């Protein structure tokens, strides 16, 4: 709108606040967004910083932007739909521009037994598609999948070996459990 010629450009000059508000409302109509995501969209669309700040403040005041609720929804959705672990969820929240304190509050109840149960479900589901593959290949792929989702290597190796039914698979690997390593950015890819 603001960056396009014609009527949109004239309208943006007359009512930049209205244009910025419309951009935000259209974005929010598609899905909930963090304040940082909306600020980035406004910046890319050429909205002046003071106008963007005023619009974002107003939308926050009326409850259309709520980073606390947004972070809680992202955590719930990413755990349920993608099986992300605490570390993977933290990366996802950071990627979406959620403040560290808000992210910490949203992640407060994540971890422990729930995380292990989710890892077991993911491995059991993926194992059904791996029939006929060598045990070492299954082990490597499953541990890597969990690593990408943010699960600690120790937990991933333990869950996978238990579900594969043999701890001796680790003994056969020249590097043992250390050969699986953590993935730098969890949450990217599914295995």
C-alpha positions, 0 to 999 in steps of 0.5 A, spaced: 500 500 500 504 505 502 510 503 497 505 502 491 504 508 486 497 511 485 491 512 490 495 508 496 501 512 496 496 518 496 492 515 502 499 514 505 501 521 505 494 523 508 493 518 513 499 514 515 496 512 521 490 509 518 495 505 513 499 502 518 493 500 522 490 497 516 497 493 515 497 490 522 489 489 522 490 485 515 496 481 518 492 479 524 486 477 520 491 471 518 494 469 524 496 472 531 502 475 531 508 478 536 509 485 536 516 484 533 513 481 527 508 487 526 513 492 527 518 488 522 512 488 517 511 495 518 518 497 517 518 493 510 512 497 508 516 503 509 512 506 515 515 511 519 518 509 526 513 514 530 507 512 526 509 504 527 510 505 534 503 509 535 499 504 532 502 498 535 501 501 542 494 502 540 493 495 538 496 493 544 492 497 549 486 494 546 488 487 546 489 486 539 497 485 540 498 480 546 505 477 546 504 473 552 498 470 549 501 469 543 507 466 546 503 461 550 499 459 543 505 458 539 508 454 545 502 450 545 501 449 538 508 447 536 508 442 542 502 439 539 503 439 532 511 439 531 513 436 537 518 441 539 522 440 546 523 446 550 529 448 547 526 448 540 520 452 542 525 457 545 528 458 538 521 458 535 519 464 540 526 468 539 525 467 531 518 470 532 521 476 536 518 474 543 521 478 548 526 473 553 522 474 559 515 473 555 518 467 552 521 464 559 514 465 562 511 461 556 516 455 557 515 455 565 511 449 564 515 445 559 520 440 560 521 434 564 516 428 563 512 431 558 518 432 554 520 425 554 513 422 553 513 427 547 519 424 544 517 417 545 511 418 541 515 422 536 520 416 535 514 410 536 510 414 530 517 415 526 519 408 527 513 405 523 515 408 517 522 405 518 521 398 517 526 394 513 532 399 515 538 397 519 538 398 526 544 403 526 540 407 520 534 408 524 538 410 531 542 415 527 536 418 524 531 418 530 536 421 534 538 426 529 530 428 528 529 429 536 536 433 536 533 438 530 526 438 535 530 441 540 531 435 545 537 434 549 542 428 546 542 424 552 534 424 552 534 422 545 539 417 545 536 414 551 529 414 548 531 411 541 535 406 544 529 404 549 524 403 543 529 400 539 530 395 544 537 394 544 542 398 548 548 395 544 547 399 538 551 404 542 556 400 543 557 398 536 558 406 534 565 408 534 563 414 537 558 412 542 553 417 544 558 422 543 557 421 535 550 424 535 552 431 537 547 436 538 544 440 532 545 448 533 538 450 531 532 445 533 526 446 530 528 446 523 526 440 519 523 434 521 528 428 520 
